[in-house]
């Protein structure tokens, strides 16, 4: 283990390189890569790496980047790519295909708002667009978590009880281009954590057609199997946390991360780096005697409804902070979290920080103030913060 | 034929099972079926993996869990066959396997939606044999025009006949300077077999273009598909050529530019029934095509 000053993009590329090399005794490593701001530094660093048994293919689009990953994965290799925003939107068809083929590909996604108008700054609308693609999704709070999550994601994705692709999401510029001291594990450690991939349904010389026509009932059965695999994720995730801690000496965060929730009567739920800002606001309010708390949803798919309900149990006022908007409805996290909020609690949705709109502790404090002052919940509120 | 093929026709090593198994649901007279049987003979005991995009070729496979293909197949998304094949081919090489990865795609997946993917794989010189079976129509969806549909052809989206001619896909691939590119005649099995073998043996990107009769879309008799190919070749409409390295192409089957063959080609297909096909205009287009190939027709040689 060495400590390096890395951006989240470079953390991701470093983790992918280590994971890729760890499969040199398996069928190798590879993927298709294509640039898009603010992800590009990740694939640039990946393209500088040397692999004993691996190739990085520079393709002509995100759609093909994922298709190349599918080819690598179907042939039994470990596969990685990275994208962002409209690149993910362009990739959508093959993101779904990778999920439906049950290929344990790992993709790093830098969260950036969808254009037009063109804006390279953070919000979560791009990856939430992919929530139904059959991928697991993890949202990170700092650069170390990005590196760790990519390693963890391979172990989780390749587990024979799971066999699903995983998306590791991180906030544009807030993390992607911000340097942080990061513990980088040794190759030996990663080799110990990630055994060679043995994909049970990899293409061999057996004459099968993978992903061909399916009957209505066949599709029902396949979707059910896919859903059952998703349902096994929480237990396997916990095992992966244990294994990770054993090898690397630190424990990856839980799927839901509560902060000062033990006696909280008012709480804000959020994802990504917003949760770190919520923590600062919670500490300030606690100094004033307010029993405030925060909950971070780290794993969005499969959605940790029960863990979220446990974190929010007993809380009287709950605000959901969405850095995304499902136009015509409200925030996606708000929509999905409603069932996990105590039945008699006041639940208010807030949409904020779209397109990189600034989210500072004082903004979060004012939302706590709004939530505490409310008599009743209203429609989700779109919060604009000038300048 | 311009060259002797005798020496190149080693006996076919029988494949343990055909690539296209009996019981498939292809239409009678489908050119794809003939092409797949030719591929089966050419492949012999070379291990192959196929990538077939969401076109008629994947309907051929039948429904899960059965497969009409006697070879491993990935059914890719429509535009992605050359990119999925890229991944498979890289892993085969990384593991020292001699598996040849073959894309089998129609004209929609090649000329239209898959063109950028194909172009990029050709530019990277990926170790893939890409075969386009061109039936000049979106057959799987019931017969819509593609950029491979010829001038005058009626399709469900060109009810009065297509107003412009077809794209020259072979020239597009040749412009990528791929190691091997050729057009294949289903009416000349020896030549087809030789080209398929050469495509399989090429290290790097190889492209084969097969004009593939579609009785359903062409509104032609299933039994007359091979005759239609012969007429298309004789008239010069479908040049059977081969590009390997620089210089002009080798012409495998010389046309006689017969005006009679050209007229017969249109007469035998109901899809040309509505449009007034101007044979002089078609002949001028043929003249232009052969001039571009570096093999100008002799003046007045339009019998």
Interface residues (C-beta under 8 A of the other chain):
Chain A: X27 X28 X30 X31 X32 X53 X54 X55 X57 X58 X59 X60 X61 X63 X64 X67 X68 X69 X70 X71 X72 X73 X74 X75 X76 X77 X79 X93 X94 X97 X203 X204 X205 X206 X207 X208 X209 X210 X211 X212 X213 X214 X215 X218
Chain B: X17 X47 X49 X51 X58 X59 X61 X62 X63 X64 X65 X67 X69 X70 X71 X72 X73 X74 X75 X76 X77 X79 X80 X83 X84 X85 X86 X87 X88 X89 X90 X91 X92 X94 X95 X99 X116 X117 X119 X120 X124
